[in-house]
Amino acid sequence: MSVISFTPTLLPVSNKLKSLLNQTLCDYLTQATQLNQQSADRYTFSFKDTSYDAENGGFRPVEIAINQQPSGEWNIEYITEFAYFGSYYPELERSMDFDISNNCWFTSYSGWLSLKTHQQDAKELYQLWEGNFLAYVDMEAYDQIKVSC
């Protein structure tokens, strides 16, 4: 597989993130081919710092889903970051979600908002989030990166 093409979104998804997804998917497909597994039209990427926990913190897990259109281009469906919430019995919950396929976004402190009516706020938060995420990837903060169909 060579470079995959992504459809435009309301969020300013950088070429660096698209390249990361492309490379990660290519690596996964190379392994899948060696195991005689079929390719799919939808993939979920999971980035985890396995030492992340409620008491000590760490780098929050991130999940990104993409799906292929009949045209061959790929849509980024969502980008979700998880965090622990609660004091006595903390649970891993969604803390930030850019649900691109439904044109909405979520933060734990404001709930769900429309990407169309709050586009500037969403863009600013997304760019801040993406810059941090890519820096963490560059630092190899995520020691478990998985792709699933």
VMD Tcl script that builds the backbone (N, CA, C; Angstrom):
set m [mol new atoms 447]
animate dup $m
set s [atomselect $m all]
$s set {name element resname resid chain x y z} {
  {N N MET 1 A 0.838 -1.174 0.000}
  {CA C MET 1 A 0.000 0.000 0.000}
  {C C MET 1 A 0.879 1.231 0.000}
  {N N SER 2 A 0.491 2.215 -0.771}
  {CA C SER 2 A 1.255 3.461 -0.811}
  {C C SER 2 A 0.547 4.510 0.037}
  {N N VAL 3 A 0.716 5.751 -0.314}
  {CA C VAL 3 A 0.112 6.844 0.447}
  {C C VAL 3 A -1.400 6.833 0.234}
  {N N ILE 4 A -2.138 6.868 1.345}
  {CA C ILE 4 A -3.591 6.919 1.229}
  {C C ILE 4 A -4.038 8.370 1.218}
  {N N SER 5 A -5.157 8.610 0.602}
  {CA C SER 5 A -5.691 9.962 0.461}
  {C C SER 5 A -6.879 10.125 1.404}
  {N N PHE 6 A -6.907 11.239 2.127}
  {CA C PHE 6 A -7.978 11.510 3.071}
  {C C PHE 6 A -8.921 12.578 2.514}
  {N N THR 7 A -10.200 12.435 2.823}
  {CA C THR 7 A -11.174 13.453 2.442}
  {C C THR 7 A -11.006 14.665 3.361}
  {N N PRO 8 A -11.347 15.851 2.878}
  {CA C PRO 8 A -11.256 17.053 3.716}
  {C C PRO 8 A -12.250 16.989 4.888}
  {N N THR 9 A -11.907 17.663 5.975}
  {CA C THR 9 A -12.785 17.730 7.143}
  {C C THR 9 A -12.949 19.186 7.567}
  {N N LEU 10 A -13.876 19.421 8.485}
  {CA C LEU 10 A -14.046 20.760 9.041}
  {C C LEU 10 A -12.909 21.122 9.988}
  {N N LEU 11 A -12.158 20.108 10.443}
  {CA C LEU 11 A -11.022 20.346 11.326}
  {C C LEU 11 A -9.731 20.359 10.512}
  {N N PRO 12 A -8.752 21.135 10.955}
  {CA C PRO 12 A -7.478 21.228 10.229}
  {C C PRO 12 A -6.538 20.054 10.548}
  {N N VAL 13 A -6.903 18.858 10.103}
  {CA C VAL 13 A -6.073 17.684 10.340}
  {C C VAL 13 A -4.782 17.855 9.544}
  {N N SER 14 A -3.656 17.797 10.238}
  {CA C SER 14 A -2.366 18.071 9.611}
  {C C SER 14 A -1.897 16.908 8.740}
  {N N ASN 15 A -1.012 17.236 7.817}
  {CA C ASN 15 A -0.388 16.204 6.993}
  {C C ASN 15 A 0.449 15.260 7.853}
  {N N LYS 16 A 0.993 15.772 8.957}
  {CA C LYS 16 A 1.801 14.924 9.832}
  {C C LYS 16 A 0.940 13.827 10.473}
  {N N LEU 17 A -0.272 14.162 10.897}
  {CA C LEU 17 A -1.152 13.145 11.466}
  {C C LEU 17 A -1.596 12.168 10.376}
  {N N LYS 18 A -1.921 12.683 9.208}
  {CA C LYS 18 A -2.304 11.800 8.100}
  {C C LYS 18 A -1.161 10.853 7.744}
  {N N SER 19 A 0.070 11.352 7.755}
  {CA C SER 19 A 1.231 10.503 7.469}
  {C C SER 19 A 1.410 9.433 8.542}
  {N N LEU 20 A 1.187 9.802 9.802}
  {CA C LEU 20 A 1.276 8.834 10.897}
  {C C LEU 20 A 0.261 7.711 10.697}
  {N N LEU 21 A -0.976 8.074 10.369}
  {CA C LEU 21 A -2.012 7.067 10.143}
  {C C LEU 21 A -1.666 6.204 8.931}
  {N N ASN 22 A -1.190 6.838 7.874}
  {CA C ASN 22 A -0.800 6.116 6.669}
  {C C ASN 22 A 0.296 5.101 6.975}
  {N N GLN 23 A 1.352 5.525 7.664}
  {CA C GLN 23 A 2.476 4.641 7.960}
  {C C GLN 23 A 2.056 3.506 8.890}
  {N N THR 24 A 1.259 3.839 9.896}
  {CA C THR 24 A 0.801 2.829 10.841}
  {C C THR 24 A -0.070 1.797 10.131}
  {N N LEU 25 A -0.938 2.260 9.242}
  {CA C LEU 25 A -1.787 1.343 8.487}
  {C C LEU 25 A -0.962 0.492 7.527}
  {N N CYS 26 A -0.002 1.089 6.856}
  {CA C CYS 26 A 0.869 0.321 5.952}
  {C C CYS 26 A 1.610 -0.776 6.699}
  {N N ASP 27 A 2.137 -0.451 7.879}
  {CA C ASP 27 A 2.836 -1.450 8.693}
  {C C ASP 27 A 1.896 -2.583 9.075}
  {N N TYR 28 A 0.681 -2.208 9.479}
  {CA C TYR 28 A -0.313 -3.214 9.863}
  {C C TYR 28 A -0.668 -4.103 8.678}
  {N N LEU 29 A -0.911 -3.503 7.520}
  {CA C LEU 29 A -1.309 -4.277 6.343}
  {C C LEU 29 A -0.184 -5.192 5.854}
  {N N THR 30 A 1.052 -4.751 6.011}
  {CA C THR 30 A 2.184 -5.605 5.654}
  {C C THR 30 A 2.175 -6.864 6.513}
  {N N GLN 31 A 1.950 -6.702 7.808}
  {CA C GLN 31 A 1.875 -7.854 8.707}
  {C C GLN 31 A 0.654 -8.714 8.406}
  {N N ALA 32 A -0.489 -8.068 8.111}
  {CA C ALA 32 A -1.720 -8.806 7.814}
  {C C ALA 32 A -1.565 -9.641 6.549}
  {N N THR 33 A -0.878 -9.089 5.561}
  {CA C THR 33 A -0.650 -9.815 4.313}
  {C C THR 33 A 0.202 -11.049 4.572}
  {N N GLN 34 A 1.212 -10.903 5.406}
  {CA C GLN 34 A 2.070 -12.041 5.738}
  {C C GLN 34 A 1.299 -13.136 6.468}
  {N N LEU 35 A 0.233 -12.739 7.167}
  {CA C LEU 35 A -0.601 -13.712 7.881}
  {C C LEU 35 A -1.830 -14.128 7.067}
  {N N ASN 36 A -1.849 -13.735 5.802}
  {CA C ASN 36 A -2.958 -14.035 4.885}
  {C C ASN 36 A -4.296 -13.494 5.367}
  {N N GLN 37 A -4.276 -12.325 6.001}
  {CA C GLN 37 A -5.514 -11.691 6.435}
  {C C GLN 37 A -5.989 -10.721 5.361}
  {N N GLN 38 A -7.280 -10.558 5.267}
  {CA C GLN 38 A -7.870 -9.654 4.284}
  {C C GLN 38 A -7.801 -8.211 4.785}
  {N N SER 39 A -7.742 -7.279 3.853}
  {CA C SER 39 A -7.825 -5.868 4.233}
  {C C SER 39 A -9.300 -5.513 4.429}
  {N N ALA 40 A -9.554 -4.391 5.042}
  {CA C ALA 40 A -10.922 -3.965 5.355}
  {C C ALA 40 A -11.137 -2.538 4.867}
  {N N ASP 41 A -12.356 -2.062 5.003}
  {CA C ASP 41 A -12.643 -0.683 4.615}
  {C C ASP 41 A -12.810 0.221 5.833}
  {N N ARG 42 A -12.526 -0.326 7.034}
  {CA C ARG 42 A -12.585 0.474 8.263}
  {C C ARG 42 A -11.522 -0.036 9.225}
  {N N TYR 43 A -10.785 0.915 9.817}
  {CA C TYR 43 A -9.737 0.560 10.771}
  {C C TYR 43 A -9.818 1.492 11.973}
  {N N THR 44 A -9.442 0.944 13.133}
  {CA C THR 44 A -9.357 1.729 14.353}
  {C C THR 44 A -7.921 1.651 14.863}
  {N N PHE 45 A -7.359 2.809 15.155}
  {CA C PHE 45 A -5.993 2.926 15.674}
  {C C PHE 45 A -6.097 3.199 17.172}
  {N N SER 46 A -5.325 2.479 17.949}
  {CA C SER 46 A -5.327 2.649 19.395}
  {C C SER 46 A -3.903 2.971 19.849}
  {N N PHE 47 A -3.741 4.115 20.500}
  {CA C PHE 47 A -2.439 4.564 21.000}
  {C C PHE 47 A -2.515 4.538 22.524}
  {N N LYS 48 A -1.660 3.711 23.161}
  {CA C LYS 48 A -1.720 3.580 24.617}
  {C C LYS 48 A -0.348 3.691 25.260}
  {N N ASP 49 A -0.338 4.360 26.385}
  {CA C ASP 49 A 0.774 4.333 27.322}
  {C C ASP 49 A 0.331 3.316 28.375}
  {N N THR 50 A 0.875 2.114 28.333}
  {CA C THR 50 A 0.385 1.044 29.200}
  {C C THR 50 A 0.617 1.312 30.686}
  {N N SER 51 A 1.436 2.299 31.016}
  {CA C SER 51 A 1.647 2.630 32.430}
  {C C SER 51 A 0.640 3.677 32.923}
  {N N TYR 52 A -0.192 4.202 32.029}
  {CA C TYR 52 A -1.183 5.215 32.415}
  {C C TYR 52 A -2.206 4.601 33.362}
  {N N ASP 53 A -2.399 5.252 34.512}
  {CA C ASP 53 A -3.426 4.809 35.440}
  {C C ASP 53 A -3.990 6.009 36.192}
  {N N ALA 54 A -5.031 5.759 36.971}
  {CA C ALA 54 A -5.730 6.838 37.661}
  {C C ALA 54 A -4.893 7.494 38.744}
  {N N GLU 55 A -4.015 6.750 39.372}
  {CA C GLU 55 A -3.226 7.298 40.474}
  {C C GLU 55 A -2.002 8.075 40.003}
  {N N ASN 56 A -1.284 7.539 39.015}
  {CA C ASN 56 A -0.017 8.137 38.608}
  {C C ASN 56 A -0.084 8.956 37.324}
  {N N GLY 57 A -1.218 8.890 36.638}
  {CA C GLY 57 A -1.340 9.624 35.385}
  {C C GLY 57 A -0.536 8.972 34.281}
  {N N GLY 58 A -0.067 9.792 33.375}
  {CA C GLY 58 A 0.661 9.307 32.208}
  {C C GLY 58 A 0.068 9.935 30.965}
  {N N PHE 59 A 0.285 9.304 29.862}
  {CA C PHE 59 A -0.235 9.813 28.595}
  {C C PHE 59 A -1.567 9.145 28.314}
  {N N ARG 60 A -2.581 9.961 28.088}
  {CA C ARG 60 A -3.940 9.462 27.918}
  {C C ARG 60 A -4.083 8.645 26.630}
  {N N PRO 61 A -4.852 7.568 26.690}
  {CA C PRO 61 A -5.077 6.764 25.487}
  {C C PRO 61 A -5.880 7.530 24.438}
  {N N VAL 62 A -5.591 7.236 23.186}
  {CA C VAL 62 A -6.248 7.881 22.048}
  {C C VAL 62 A -6.697 6.802 21.076}
  {N N GLU 63 A -7.885 7.009 20.526}
  {CA C GLU 63 A -8.411 6.099 19.507}
  {C C GLU 63 A -8.838 6.924 18.298}
  {N N ILE 64 A -8.457 6.457 17.114}
  {CA C ILE 64 A -8.791 7.136 15.864}
  {C C ILE 64 A -9.364 6.099 14.905}
  {N N ALA 65 A -10.514 6.406 14.312}
  {CA C ALA 65 A -11.121 5.477 13.352}
  {C C ALA 65 A -11.169 6.131 11.973}
  {N N ILE 66 A -10.895 5.313 10.954}
  {CA C ILE 66 A -10.982 5.772 9.572}
  {C C ILE 66 A -11.789 4.753 8.775}
  {N N ASN 67 A -12.448 5.215 7.718}
  {CA C ASN 67 A -13.141 4.291 6.833}
  {C C ASN 67 A -12.945 4.727 5.387}
  {N N GLN 68 A -12.957 3.739 4.502}
  {CA C GLN 68 A -12.697 4.002 3.090}
  {C C GLN 68 A -14.004 4.215 2.335}
  {N N GLN 69 A -13.998 5.241 1.509}
  {CA C GLN 69 A -15.141 5.565 0.666}
  {C C GLN 69 A -15.064 4.775 -0.643}
  {N N PRO 70 A -16.181 4.656 -1.360}
  {CA C PRO 70 A -16.141 3.973 -2.656}
  {C C PRO 70 A -15.140 4.607 -3.640}
  {N N SER 71 A -14.868 5.901 -3.460}
  {CA C SER 71 A -13.914 6.607 -4.323}
  {C C SER 71 A -12.468 6.181 -4.056}
  {N N GLY 72 A -12.242 5.485 -2.924}
  {CA C GLY 72 A -10.892 5.086 -2.541}
  {C C GLY 72 A -10.292 6.002 -1.490}
  {N N GLU 73 A -10.858 7.189 -1.291}
  {CA C GLU 73 A -10.375 8.095 -0.253}
  {C C GLU 73 A -10.823 7.584 1.115}
  {N N TRP 74 A -10.137 8.055 2.134}
  {CA C TRP 74 A -10.431 7.652 3.500}
  {C C TRP 74 A -10.984 8.827 4.292}
  {N N ASN 75 A -12.007 8.557 5.107}
  {CA C ASN 75 A -12.558 9.534 6.048}
  {C C ASN 75 A -11.994 9.260 7.427}
  {N N ILE 76 A -11.656 10.313 8.130}
  {CA C ILE 76 A -11.376 10.163 9.556}
  {C C ILE 76 A -12.739 10.293 10.232}
  {N N GLU 77 A -13.202 9.214 10.850}
  {CA C GLU 77 A -14.522 9.206 11.476}
  {C C GLU 77 A -14.522 9.939 12.806}
  {N N TYR 78 A -13.560 9.579 13.652}
  {CA C TYR 78 A -13.487 10.225 14.962}
  {C C TYR 78 A -12.076 10.133 15.521}
  {N N ILE 79 A -11.808 11.025 16.445}
  {CA C ILE 79 A -10.569 11.028 17.224}
  {C C ILE 79 A -11.008 11.213 18.669}
  {N N THR 80 A -10.711 10.226 19.508}
  {CA C THR 80 A -11.179 10.263 20.893}
  {C C THR 80 A -10.013 10.086 21.848}
  {N N GLU 81 A -9.976 10.929 22.862}
  {CA C GLU 81 A -8.996 10.790 23.942}
  {C C GLU 81 A -9.747 10.398 25.208}
  {N N PHE 82 A -9.176 9.469 25.955}
  {CA C PHE 82 A -9.796 8.970 27.174}
  {C C PHE 82 A -8.982 9.408 28.391}
  {N N ALA 83 A -9.670 9.507 29.534}
  {CA C ALA 83 A -9.006 9.857 30.793}
  {C C ALA 83 A -9.778 9.218 31.939}
  {N N TYR 84 A -9.110 9.103 33.077}
  {CA C TYR 84 A -9.775 8.589 34.266}
  {C C TYR 84 A -10.558 9.710 34.934}
  {N N PHE 85 A -11.812 9.390 35.329}
  {CA C PHE 85 A -12.670 10.318 36.059}
  {C C PHE 85 A -13.205 9.606 37.286}
  {N N GLY 86 A -13.343 10.359 38.375}
  {CA C GLY 86 A -13.862 9.804 39.620}
  {C C GLY 86 A -12.754 9.664 40.638}
  {N N SER 87 A -13.110 9.810 41.921}
  {CA C SER 87 A -12.077 9.757 42.939}
  {C C SER 87 A -12.002 8.396 43.632}
  {N N TYR 88 A -13.121 7.843 44.066}
  {CA C TYR 88 A -13.066 6.574 44.790}
  {C C TYR 88 A -12.925 5.386 43.847}
  {N N TYR 89 A -13.690 5.394 42.781}
  {CA C TYR 89 A -13.643 4.311 41.801}
  {C C TYR 89 A -13.481 4.922 40.412}
  {N N PRO 90 A -12.288 5.402 40.105}
  {CA C PRO 90 A -12.104 6.073 38.815}
  {C C PRO 90 A -12.329 5.118 37.637}
  {N N GLU 91 A -12.938 5.674 36.608}
  {CA C GLU 91 A -13.204 4.906 35.399}
  {C C GLU 91 A -12.626 5.634 34.197}
  {N N LEU 92 A -12.175 4.860 33.239}
  {CA C LEU 92 A -11.654 5.417 31.998}
  {C C LEU 92 A -12.850 5.810 31.129}
  {N N GLU 93 A -12.954 7.111 30.836}
  {CA C GLU 93 A -14.073 7.641 30.058}
  {C C GLU 93 A -13.566 8.596 28.991}
  {N N ARG 94 A -14.429 8.893 28.068}
  {CA C ARG 94 A -14.097 9.860 27.017}
  {C C ARG 94 A -13.883 11.230 27.655}
  {N N SER 95 A -12.757 11.859 27.353}
  {CA C SER 95 A -12.507 13.207 27.852}
  {C C SER 95 A -12.594 14.237 26.728}
  {N N MET 96 A -12.259 13.803 25.517}
  {CA C MET 96 A -12.326 14.689 24.358}
  {C C MET 96 A -12.629 13.829 23.140}
  {N N ASP 97 A -13.537 14.321 22.297}
  {CA C ASP 97 A -13.934 13.539 21.133}
  {C C ASP 97 A -14.223 14.492 19.984}
  {N N PHE 98 A -13.550 14.254 18.875}
  {CA C PHE 98 A -13.841 14.981 17.638}
  {C C PHE 98 A -14.548 13.990 16.731}
  {N N ASP 99 A -15.870 14.018 16.750}
  {CA C ASP 99 A -16.692 13.083 15.974}
  {C C ASP 99 A -16.945 13.706 14.600}
  {N N ILE 100 A -15.967 13.552 13.738}
  {CA C ILE 100 A -15.971 14.213 12.439}
  {C C ILE 100 A -17.113 13.706 11.570}
  {N N SER 101 A -17.413 12.425 11.635}
  {CA C SER 101 A -18.469 11.874 10.785}
  {C C SER 101 A -19.848 12.427 11.133}
  {N N ASN 102 A -20.030 12.902 12.366}
  {CA C ASN 102 A -21.309 13.484 12.778}
  {C C ASN 102 A -21.227 14.995 12.994}
  {N N ASN 103 A -20.107 15.601 12.614}
  {CA C ASN 103 A -19.908 17.051 12.714}
  {C C ASN 103 A -20.161 17.595 14.118}
  {N N CYS 104 A -19.602 16.901 15.117}
  {CA C CYS 104 A -19.722 17.414 16.478}
  {C C CYS 104 A -18.443 17.097 17.256}
  {N N TRP 105 A -18.311 17.728 18.404}
  {CA C TRP 105 A -17.142 17.513 19.245}
  {C C TRP 105 A -17.568 17.579 20.704}
  {N N PHE 106 A -16.764 16.955 21.539}
  {CA C PHE 106 A -17.101 16.788 22.943}
  {C C PHE 106 A -15.881 17.068 23.801}
  {N N THR 107 A -16.101 17.767 24.899}
  {CA C THR 107 A -15.097 17.860 25.956}
  {C C THR 107 A -15.815 17.574 27.264}
  {N N SER 108 A -15.106 17.026 28.212}
  {CA C SER 108 A -15.728 16.642 29.480}
  {C C SER 108 A -16.284 17.845 30.234}
  {N N TYR 109 A -15.766 19.028 29.967}
  {CA C TYR 109 A -16.237 20.207 30.701}
  {C C TYR 109 A -17.346 20.969 29.988}
  {N N SER 110 A -17.621 20.663 28.707}
  {CA C SER 110 A -18.684 21.403 28.019}
  {C C SER 110 A -19.717 20.520 27.340}
  {N N GLY 111 A -19.477 19.229 27.249}
  {CA C GLY 111 A -20.430 18.340 26.585}
  {C C GLY 111 A -20.296 18.397 25.071}
  {N N TRP 112 A -21.353 17.988 24.383}
  {CA C TRP 112 A -21.346 17.940 22.920}
  {C C TRP 112 A -21.677 19.294 22.311}
  {N N LEU 113 A -20.918 19.663 21.280}
  {CA C LEU 113 A -21.146 20.901 20.542}
  {C C LEU 113 A -21.054 20.610 19.047}
  {N N SER 114 A -21.682 21.457 18.259}
  {CA C SER 114 A -21.650 21.309 16.806}
  {C C SER 114 A -20.332 21.835 16.240}
  {N N LEU 115 A -19.741 21.083 15.323}
  {CA C LEU 115 A -18.530 21.570 14.645}
  {C C LEU 115 A -18.855 22.770 13.764}
  {N N LYS 116 A -20.048 22.809 13.225}
  {CA C LYS 116 A -20.416 23.903 12.308}
  {C C LYS 116 A -20.662 25.210 13.047}
  {N N THR 117 A -21.368 25.153 14.173}
  {CA C THR 117 A -21.684 26.398 14.882}
  {C C THR 117 A -20.585 26.839 15.848}
  {N N HIS 118 A -19.686 25.938 16.208}
  {CA C HIS 118 A -18.567 26.272 17.102}
  {C C HIS 118 A -17.243 25.936 16.424}
  {N N GLN 119 A -17.175 26.222 15.136}
  {CA C GLN 119 A -16.032 25.782 14.339}
  {C C GLN 119 A -14.712 26.391 14.797}
  {N N GLN 120 A -14.687 27.671 15.106}
  {CA C GLN 120 A -13.430 28.311 15.503}
  {C C GLN 120 A -12.898 27.731 16.813}
  {N N ASP 121 A -13.780 27.562 17.792}
  {CA C ASP 121 A -13.360 26.966 19.068}
  {C C ASP 121 A -12.860 25.540 18.861}
  {N N ALA 122 A -13.588 24.788 18.043}
  {CA C ALA 122 A -13.198 23.402 17.778}
  {C C ALA 122 A -11.843 23.351 17.083}
  {N N LYS 123 A -11.630 24.218 16.117}
  {CA C LYS 123 A -10.350 24.239 15.393}
  {C C LYS 123 A -9.191 24.538 16.337}
  {N N GLU 124 A -9.371 25.551 17.189}
  {CA C GLU 124 A -8.306 25.937 18.116}
  {C C GLU 124 A -7.978 24.802 19.088}
  {N N LEU 125 A -9.015 24.190 19.655}
  {CA C LEU 125 A -8.781 23.091 20.589}
  {C C LEU 125 A -8.163 21.901 19.859}
  {N N TYR 126 A -8.666 21.607 18.669}
  {CA C TYR 126 A -8.134 20.486 17.910}
  {C C TYR 126 A -6.654 20.694 17.605}
  {N N GLN 127 A -6.279 21.870 17.149}
  {CA C GLN 127 A -4.872 22.118 16.809}
  {C C GLN 127 A -3.976 21.975 18.034}
  {N N LEU 128 A -4.436 22.463 19.173}
  {CA C LEU 128 A -3.678 22.300 20.417}
  {C C LEU 128 A -3.551 20.818 20.762}
  {N N TRP 129 A -4.678 20.104 20.709}
  {CA C TRP 129 A -4.659 18.680 21.023}
  {C C TRP 129 A -3.738 17.924 20.062}
  {N N GLU 130 A -3.894 18.159 18.758}
  {CA C GLU 130 A -3.101 17.416 17.780}
  {C C GLU 130 A -1.607 17.681 17.934}
  {N N GLY 131 A -1.233 18.930 18.182}
  {CA C GLY 131 A 0.182 19.253 18.382}
  {C C GLY 131 A 0.766 18.481 19.550}
  {N N ASN 132 A 0.018 18.414 20.646}
  {CA C ASN 132 A 0.472 17.649 21.817}
  {C C ASN 132 A 0.550 16.162 21.498}
  {N N PHE 133 A -0.489 15.639 20.875}
  {CA C PHE 133 A -0.520 14.212 20.546}
  {C C PHE 133 A 0.671 13.820 19.674}
  {N N LEU 134 A 0.932 14.583 18.634}
  {CA C LEU 134 A 2.047 14.262 17.737}
  {C C LEU 134 A 3.399 14.386 18.450}
  {N N ALA 135 A 3.500 15.330 19.384}
  {CA C ALA 135 A 4.732 15.445 20.179}
  {C C ALA 135 A 4.908 14.193 21.042}
  {N N TYR 136 A 3.817 13.703 21.622}
  {CA C TYR 136 A 3.897 12.490 22.444}
  {C C TYR 136 A 4.289 11.283 21.590}
  {N N VAL 137 A 3.756 11.212 20.368}
  {CA C VAL 137 A 4.136 10.121 19.470}
  {C C VAL 137 A 5.629 10.217 19.158}
  {N N ASP 138 A 6.107 11.426 18.863}
  {CA C ASP 138 A 7.531 11.619 18.577}
  {C C ASP 138 A 8.408 11.231 19.768}
  {N N MET 139 A 7.893 11.447 20.984}
  {CA C MET 139 A 8.631 11.090 22.205}
  {C C MET 139 A 8.529 9.599 22.524}
  {N N GLU 140 A 7.776 8.872 21.705}
  {CA C GLU 140 A 7.514 7.448 21.931}
  {C C GLU 140 A 6.837 7.203 23.277}
  {N N ALA 141 A 5.927 8.119 23.627}
  {CA C ALA 141 A 5.189 7.994 24.878}
  {C C ALA 141 A 4.179 6.850 24.838}
  {N N TYR 142 A 3.717 6.512 23.648}
  {CA C TYR 142 A 2.774 5.413 23.494}
  {C C TYR 142 A 3.548 4.141 23.210}
  {N N ASP 143 A 3.559 3.235 24.170}
  {CA C ASP 143 A 4.329 2.004 23.997}
  {C C ASP 143 A 3.487 0.877 23.411}
  {N N GLN 144 A 2.225 1.166 23.131}
  {CA C GLN 144 A 1.366 0.163 22.486}
  {C C GLN 144 A 0.516 0.869 21.441}
  {N N ILE 145 A 0.778 0.581 20.189}
  {CA C ILE 145 A 0.007 1.138 19.079}
  {C C ILE 145 A -0.550 -0.042 18.306}
  {N N LYS 146 A -1.887 -0.120 18.262}
  {CA C LYS 146 A -2.547 -1.232 17.601}
  {C C LYS 146 A -3.502 -0.727 16.537}
  {N N VAL 147 A -3.679 -1.559 15.521}
  {CA C VAL 147 A -4.676 -1.308 14.493}
  {C C VAL 147 A -5.602 -2.498 14.467}
  {N N SER 148 A -6.890 -2.234 14.407}
  {CA C SER 148 A -7.858 -3.328 14.315}
  {C C SER 148 A -8.882 -3.004 13.238}
  {N N CYS 149 A -9.505 -4.065 12.729}
  {CA C CYS 149 A -10.538 -3.906 11.684}
  {C C CYS 149 A -11.893 -3.739 12.327}
}
mol reanalyze $m
mol bondsrecalc $m
mol representation Tube
mol addrep $m
